[in-house]
Amino acid sequence: MVKEFALQHGPALRSLAVLGTSLATVAALVVGVVLVVFFAATVAVIALMASVLLAFTGLALRARRGARARRREDGVIEARHLGGHLWVAYGWRDRP
């Protein structure tokens, strides 16, 4: 459409059409580069958050294993709240 318009109205409009298309191409490239950088930063932040989550999970599992080992040694029973007035105690059968 632009090419046909430029052919009908002479070389002055043809150069103006070429200038307009080159500006539109540069603008599209700039928008594409900005989107690529934004996407790469988003992926990097997600990877960082996932590694922090895995680190905290490892720390929690290590602490849980240690708490289980200590619970049996000190003689304290464990009670869990199941909701309302309902509690369940663990470890009381193991006492001498």
N, C-alpha and C positions, 0 to 999 in steps of 0.2 A: 504494500500500500504506500509506504513512504517512498520506495524506489520509483513507483509509477508516478507519484506526485512530483518527484524531483525531475524525472525525465520530461514531463509535460511543461514544467516552468523554468527550465534552463539550468545552466551550470552553477549559478549563484545559490540556488536553493539546494542543489546537489551537495555542495560543500557544507552547507548548513545542516543537511540531513546526516552527512557523515560525521560531523562534529557532535550532533545530538546522539547518534548511536554510539559513538565512542564514549561520550560522557555517561550514557546509560550503562555501557559495559563496565566502565570503571566503578560506577556506583554499585553495580551488582557484585563485582569482585570484592569490594570493600565490605559489603554486607556479608558475603560468604566467609571472608577471613575472620570477621568479628564473631560470626556464629561458630566457626571451627574452634577459635580460641576459647569461647565460652563453654562449648561442649567438652573440650579437653580439661578445662579447669573443673567442671562439674564431675567428670570421671575421676580426676585426681582427689577431689574432696570426698567422694563416695568411697574410694579405695582407702583413704586415710581413716575415715569413720569405721569402715569394716575392720581394719587392723586394730584400732583401739577397742572395738567391741570384742574381738577375739582375745585380746590381751586381758581385758576385764573378766571374760568368761574363764580363762585359764586361772586367773588369780582367785576367782570365786570357787572354782572346783578344787583348787589346792587348799583353800581355807576350809572347805567343807570336809575334805578328807582328814585334815588335821583335827577338826572339831569332833569327828566321829571317834578318832583314836583317843582323844583326851576324855571324852564323855565316859568311856568305860573304865578309865583308871581312877577318876576322882569320886566315883560312887554317887553322882547326882543323877537322878532320873530325869527324863525328858517328858514334857507334857505339851500336846499340841491342841490348839483351840480349833474346833471344827464348826463353830457357829452357834449362836445362842448361848445356852448354858452347858453345852456339850464339850467336854475335854477328854482326851485320851492320853493316858500315861504309858510311857515305854521304859523298860529297864528295871522295873520294880521286882520282876520275877528273878532277875539275876543276882539279887542280894542274898548273902548267906543267912 
